[in-house]
C-alpha cells in the first residue's frame, strides 16, 4: 500500500473538485494508468473509481526526494470515465 504526501496545496485542489483525500487514495489503489512522462517533471495520468462509483482522473507522481514509495497527487477531478470506455 502506497503512502501519500498531502499538503495544503493539493488538499485544496481536491476540495475544489469535491473530493477527499480518502476518495482519491481509494481510486489510486484501484487505478488504470494511461500515460506517463518525464519532462518537464515526471508524472502519470490515471483513472480510478471512488467508493461511490464515480470516475476520477488523477495526475500524480512518485516523490523524487528519496522515497519512491511516497505518492504526490498533483490534482484529481471527476470525469465521465477513462479514455476508450464505452458509454451506454
Buried (B, 14 or more C-beta within 10 A) or exposed (E): EEEBEBEEEBBEBBEEEEBEBEBBBBBBEEBBEEEEEEEEEEBBBBBBBBEEEBBBBBBBBBBEEEEEEBBBBBBBBEBEEBEEEEEE
